[in-house]
Amino acid sequence: MNKKFVLLFSLVLLSQCGRRNIKKTFQPIQEESKKRIDVDPHWKKNPALLQVESIIEKGITLQDAIILGVNNNPTLQAQFEELGISQLDLTQAGFYSNPTLTSGFNIPHKDTIQTEIDLLATFSLSDLWQVPLRKKVAEDKLEIKTYEVIDKILQLRRLVQQQYLTCLYKSEYFRLVEEIALFVQYYKERVDYRYQFGYNSDLDKYFTNMRVAEWQAKMIDAEVELHKSYVALRELLGSYISSEKINFLDCIDLLPLDLPKKQLENFAISFHPLILVSQARINRTRHSIRYEKSRIIDNVSLGVTYNRDFERKVSGVGPAFGIDVPIFNTNFGNIERAKFEYTMAQKDLFAQEQILLKNISMHYATYQSYLEQIEIYRKQVIPLAMQSIGYSKKFFKRMQVDKTILLDTQIDLIKTKITLLDLTYKAALEYVELELAVGTQLSTIGPLL
């Protein structure tokens, strides 16, 4: 085989060595997401609004909603594109400088007809130690972006969970308000009927009319808030924006805290994506210091020179060497900047640890307090409210209390149920925030450790 062809083929092959498959870059995202939240994300080119809407129409569980959001939310999909950009930056960082080829023609003197051509071919010798260091920095940046995307996935999961729970809450709240409104309307009709025969006073009539108007207004507001929650959830899931009713297959379910707070803290400090981002930034700044130091002598070139005389066809070949002497620019500023960035990254890591520990402590304690309050309402407050209705009915029949007292006790019971619903909803949101602070589903902590 011709030696020139072999050399050309080798150079072309070398130029392709830095290229990598973008799909392999996305694989760590899929693996981490699967381990943390049991969702295997897909990097899509185009939105699938119709497909998402058809799934929603059949009814969705909370996990269904999370899967739809991770795979179709346009904001998260845009983050995936940033991952591709970081991968291409890494690819570009691995390329060596193109060789330099220059030529010069010597104009012959009057007393001669000889023409000479000077050729100079060089390549950057400094690439041999700068490219590997530059790749290290680019790899660190890619790792940072990878864990940032994982954190974005967890953030989106939090938003989808919150909105799914909000829809459930708004739906149940509307049902309870409607229940009160219907009961008050029924009571008003009874008062109006008895008023004709003098069994109820004007005060009773005005009081019931006021209550009917009050709860009708609340029912309208509750219905509007419910439809707004449908719109917000569809937006997160990457579906058509619509206020149409969604069929939810799950309810607000509260899980016990089986793991001690210390174990949650230990996991977060070791495996939370934001901690891994901070650690990767420390590595990047450490590698940046080494890279900037290697650029004190920024350009060292090595090659050959070639001289040819056209008339006599005499050739001369010799070595060529070039170096940028660091007299004025010693890269001092960039080196010191990298050192400051290294110190800043270390401090940022400590600050991030403190934030996570604070969030875990707050959400853990708040969630437990809500569970205790819910237990009190279920075992004490609700039964007592139901007893008060029984007493009011009993004494009303004996003509010992006014009928408005009976109405108030009925309303108080449903208001108590609304308070219990509020506590349950807030507790569920705290659990969602706790999982985000830990960096994973709490049920996965054992296997991941």
N, C-alpha and C positions, 0 to 999 in steps of 0.2 A: 504494500500500500504506500502511496506517495506520502513522504514525511510531512509535506506542507498540509495535506488533507488531514492527517492525524492530528497535527497541531491545531488546526482550525476547529476540528471536531471536539478536541479536548477543551478549548476555550469556550465553545458554545455550551458544552456539558457543565462546565464550572459555573457559568452564568446562571444556570437553572437550579443550582444546589440550594439557593436561599428560598426558593418557592415552597410554600406549604399549603395543605388543603384547608380551606376555611371551615369545612365541616368538622374536621378534627379539633379545631379551635373551640367549637361550640360544644363538643362532647363533655368537657368538665362542667359546663353550665347544666347540662342535662343530668349528669350524675349527681351533682350536689343538690339540685332541686328535687330529684327523686328521693334522695336520702332524707332531706329535711322536711318536705311537705307532700311527698308522694305524688308529685306532678312532673311529667316528662315534657318540658316545653319544646315547641317547634318554631323554627325560624321561617316565617312565611314571607313571600314576596308581595302578596296582595291581600287586602282585607277580605274576609268571608262573611259579609253582613247577613246574607240570606241563609247561609248554613247555620250561623249562630242563632238567628231568630227561629229557625225551624226546631232547633234543640230546645230553646226556651219555651216554645209553644207546647211541648210535650210535658213540661214540668221538670224542675231541676232541684237537686239536692245542693247542700252547701258545697260539697266537694265538686259537683258538676260546675257550679258557678266559678270556683277557683280555677278549674281546668280551662274553662272557656276564657276567663280573664287572662291567664298566663299565655295562652296561645293566640289570643285575638286582640288584646288591648293595644291600640295603636301607639300609645306612648311607650309601652314596654318594647314593642317591636322596633321602635326607633332606637332604643338602647342597644338592641342586638346589632344594628348597623354600626354603632360606635365600636362594638367589639371587632367587627370586620376591619374597621379603619386601623385599630391598634394592631391587628394581625399583619396588615399590609405595611405598617410602620416597621414592624419587626423584620419582615421580609426585606424591606428596603435597607434596613440597617446592616443586613448580612452581606450585601453586595460589595465587592471590591471596586476600587476606582478603575475606570477605563484606562488602558495604556495610552500613552501620548506618543504621537508620531509627528515629527516636524522635519521639514526639508528646506534647503537653501541652495540657490543657484549663484555661483560666482561668475560675475561678468568678466569676460576675458580682457586682457590689456591690448593696447594697440599693436604691440610687437609680437603678439601670439594669438593663436586661434583656439587655444585650449579652453574648454568649458568644464567646470567641476560642479558636482552635486554633493552637498553635505546632508546626510540623513542622521536623525537622532530619534531613537525609539527607547522610551523609558516606561516603567511602571512604578507605582507608589509602594516603596518598601515599608513605609510606616503603617500601611494597611494591615500588615501581618500581626501587629500588636494592638492596633486601634480598633479594627473591625470586631474582634471577639469581645472587647470591652464595651463597644457600642451596642453589640447584640445583647449583652447582659442588661444594659439599661433598658433596651426596648422590651426584653422579656419581662423585666420587672413591671414596666408600664402595662404590658398585656395582662400580667397577673393582677395588677391593681384593677384594671377594667373588668376582668373576669369576676372578681369578688364584689365589685361595685354593681355589676349586673345581677349577681345573686341577691345582693341586698335590695335592689329594685324589685326583684321578684317577690321577696318577702314583704316589701312595702305594699306592693300591689295586692298580695294575698290579704294583708291586713285591711286594705280599703274594701276589697270584695266582701270579706267576712263582715265588716262593719255595716256595709250597705245591705247585705242579705239580712242580717239581724235587724237592721232598721226597718226594712220592709215587713218582716214578721211582726215587729213591735207596732208599727203604724197600723197594720192590718188588725191586730188584736185590739189595739186602742180604739180604732174606729168601731169595731164590733161592740165594745163595752159602752162607748158613748152613745151609739145607736140604741143599745139596750135601755139606757137611762132615758133617752129621748122618747122611745116608744112607751115606756112605763109612765113617764110624766104625761104624755099625751092621753093615755088611757085614764090616768087619774083625773086629768082635766075634764074629760068627757063625763066621768062619774060626778064630779063636783057640779058641772053645768046642769046635769040632770036633776041632782038633789036640790040645786039652788031654786028650781022652779017651784018646789014644794016647801021651801023655807027651811030645809035641813042644813044648808050651808050659807055662810054669810058672804057679804061683798068682799071682805078681806080674804076669805078662802078663794074666791073666784079670781081676784086680782093676783093673789100669790101664785096660784097654779098657772095663770096666763104668763106671768113673768118667768116661771121656771120652764115652761114650754119654749118660749122664745130664746131663753138662755141656752138650752141644750140643743135646740135646732141650729143655732149659730155655731156651737161647738162641733156639731156633727158635720156641718159644711166645711169648717176649717180642717177637721180630721181627715175628711175625704180628699181635700186638696193636697194635704201633706202626704197622704198615701200615694197618690198618683205621682207626686214629685219624686218620691223614693223609687218608684218603678223606673222613671226616666233616668235617675242617677245610676241605678244598677245596670241598666242596658248600656249606658255610656261606658262603664267600666268593662263590660263584657265584649265590647266591640260589635254591638248589635245596632239595628235601626233604632233611632231615638223615638220612643213612643211611651205614652202613659198608660198603655193597655195593661190589664191585670196579668200578673205572673203567677203561675201555679207553683207553689213551693212545697217540696216533698219532705222538708225537715222542719223541726220546731226549735225554739230556743232551749238548748240543752246545756245544763251546767255540769261540768266535770269536777270531781274532787281533786284536791292538790295532794297527790300521793308522794311527790318528791320533796325533800327538804330544800329550803331556800339556798343553803350553801352549795348543794349539788348543782342547782340552776346557775348560780354565780360562777362556779368553777367551769362549767361548760361554756358559758358566754365568754369568759376571759380567754378561753383556749380556742374556741371554734366560731365565734360570731363573725360574720363576713366583714363587719367594720373593723374588728380587731385584726383580721387577716389583711385587710387593706392597709392598715397602719403599719403592720410588720413588713409588708411588701414595699411600702414607701421608704422605710428605713433601709431595706436592701438596695432599693434603687438609688438613694442618695449615697450609700457606701460605694456602689459601683460607679456612680457619677464622679466621685472624688478620684477614683483610680483612672477613669477615662480622661478627666480634665488634666491630671498630672501627665498622662501619656502624650498629651497634645502640647506640652511645652516645646518640644521639637515637633512641629505639626506636620511637616512634609519632608520625607526622606525618599528620594527616587533613585532607582538603579536601572541601567540600560546599556545600550551599545550605540556607538557612532560609526558611521559608514561614509567613506569618501570615495568618489569615482571620477576618473578622468575619461571623458567621452572619446578623445582622440586616441589615447594610448590604452584605454580600457584597463587601467591599473586601479585596483581596489585597495582600500585600507579600512580595517575594522579595529575598533578599540573600545574599551569600557567607558561608560558615562556614569557620573555620580552627581547628585544634587542634594542640597540640604538647606532648609530655612534656618538660619542662625538666630537663636532667641536672644537678641540684644535689647530690643525695645519692648516687644510683647512676650512676656514669660507666662502668660495665661494666669496670672496671679488672681485677678478678679474672679474668674470662673471657678478656680479651685476654692477660694475662700467662700464664694457663694454656695458651692456644693457642701462645704462644711457646715455653714449655717443651716442649710436645708436638712442636713443630717440631725443636728441638734433639735431643730423644730419638729422633725418627724418623731423623734423619741418623746418629746413633750406631748405631741398630739396623741401618741399611743396611750400615755398615762391618762390624759384627759378623757379619751374615749372609754377607757376602763372605768373611770369614775362615773361617767354618764350612765353606762350600762348597769353598774352596780346600784346606782341611785334608782334607775327605772325599775329594775327587778324588785328592789326592796319596796318601793312605793306600790307597784301594781300587785305584788304578792300580798301585802298587808291589806290593801283596799279590797281585793277579791275575797279574802277570808272574812273581812268585816261584812261584806254584802251577803255572803253565805249565812252568816250568823243572823243578820237582820231578816233574811228571807225565812229562816227557820222559825223565828219569833212570829212573823206574820202568819205563816201557815198553821202553827200549832196554837197560837194564842189570839192574835188580833182578828183573823177571819172567823174563827168559831164564836168569839165574843160578839162580833158584828151580826152574825146570824142569830145569836140568842136575843140580841136587842130587837130584831125584827119580830121574833116570836113573842116577846114581852109586849111590844107596841100593839100587835094584833090582839093579844089577849086583853089588854087594858082598854083598847078601842071598843071592843065588843061590850065591855062593861061601862062604856061611856065615861071612862076616867081620863082619857087623853084625846086630844084633837086629831082629826084625820091627817093634818099636815105633819104631825109627829111621825105617823106611820110612813108618809112619803119621805120624810127626811132620813128615817132609818134605812129605807130601801136604797136611797141615793148614797148614803154613807157606806153601805155594804159594797156597792159597785165601785165607789171611789177607793175603798180599801183594796179591792181587786186591782184597780188601776195602779195604786201605789206598789202593790206586790209585783205587777207587771213592770213598772219602772225599775224596781230593784233588780229584777231578773235580767232586764235588758242591760242595765249598767254593769252588772256582774259579768255578763257575757262579753261586753266590750273590754272590761278589765282583763279578762282571760286572754283575749286577742292581743291586747297590748303587752301582756306578760310574755306570750310566745314570741312576739316581735323582739322584745328586749333580750330574750334568751337566744334568739336566732334560729329557732326550729320549732316544730311541733313537740310538745313536751313528751308525747308518747315515743318519740324517736331517740330520746337522749340516751337511754340504756344501750341500744344497739350501736349508736355512734361512738360511745365511749369505749 
